[in-house]
Amino acid sequence: MARTAVNIEEARAAPLLQEAGERLDGAEGEAVLDFSAVRRVDASTLRALEELARMAEKKAVKVVLRGVDVDVYKVLKLVKLTRRFSFVS
């Protein structure tokens, strides 16, 4: 199983997520996104996450979010994105 890992910085979260989505082209297996440096998500980050989830589902790639802050998780839960990702500490 191929694995792609990306560290997400809060200030550049949306562009980094878009870049991670582009890396899914031709990828197989699993993409791990490290959210340990992210304490807040804005609308552009949520849109980028939604698009990433859509692309991953289309390509049958599992996306794992690592180190997600509790408050960020709550926001993802409110917008119904948690079911589209796996989470690890």
C-alpha positions in Angstrom: 0.0 0.0 0.0 1.5 3.3 -1.1 1.4 6.1 1.5 1.6 9.8 1.1 2.2 12.1 4.1 1.6 15.9 4.2 2.1 18.3 7.1 -0.6 20.9 7.1 0.2 24.4 8.4 -2.8 26.5 9.6 -1.8 29.6 7.7 -1.5 27.6 4.4 -4.0 24.9 5.0 -6.2 25.3 1.9 -3.4 25.4 -0.6 -1.6 22.5 1.1 -4.9 20.5 0.9 -5.3 21.3 -2.7 -1.7 20.2 -3.3 -2.4 16.9 -1.4 -5.4 16.4 -3.7 -3.2 16.8 -6.8 -0.9 14.2 -5.3 -3.7 11.7 -5.2 -3.6 11.4 -9.0 -2.0 8.0 -9.6 -1.7 7.4 -5.9 -3.0 4.2 -4.4 -3.6 3.3 -0.8 -3.5 6.0 1.9 -2.8 9.7 2.4 -1.9 10.9 5.9 -2.4 14.6 6.6 -0.8 15.8 9.8 -3.1 18.4 11.4 -1.2 18.8 14.7 -0.3 22.4 13.8 -3.9 23.4 13.0 -6.0 24.9 15.7 -8.7 26.6 13.6 -10.2 26.0 10.2 -11.8 28.6 7.9 -14.3 28.3 5.1 -11.6 27.9 2.4 -10.0 25.0 4.4 -13.4 23.3 4.8 -14.0 23.6 1.0 -10.5 22.2 0.3 -11.1 19.3 2.7 -14.5 18.6 1.1 -12.9 18.6 -2.4 -10.0 16.4 -1.1 -12.5 13.9 0.3 -14.4 13.8 -3.0 -11.2 13.2 -5.0 -10.0 10.5 -2.6 -13.3 8.7 -2.7 -13.2 8.8 -6.5 -9.7 7.4 -6.5 -10.3 4.9 -3.7 -7.6 6.4 -1.5 -8.1 6.4 2.3 -7.4 9.8 3.9 -6.2 9.8 7.5 -6.1 13.0 9.5 -3.5 12.8 12.3 -3.3 15.1 15.3 -6.6 16.8 14.8 -7.5 19.3 17.6 -10.7 18.7 19.4 -12.2 22.0 18.3 -11.3 21.3 14.7 -12.9 17.9 15.0 -16.1 19.5 16.3 -16.2 21.8 13.3 -15.6 18.9 10.9 -18.4 17.0 12.7 -20.8 19.9 12.3 -20.2 20.1 8.6 -20.5 16.3 8.3 -16.9 15.7 7.1 -15.8 13.3 9.8 -17.4 10.3 8.2 -15.3 10.9 5.1 -11.9 10.6 6.9 -10.2 8.4 9.4 -8.6 10.0 12.5 -5.5 9.0 14.5 -3.8 10.7 17.4 
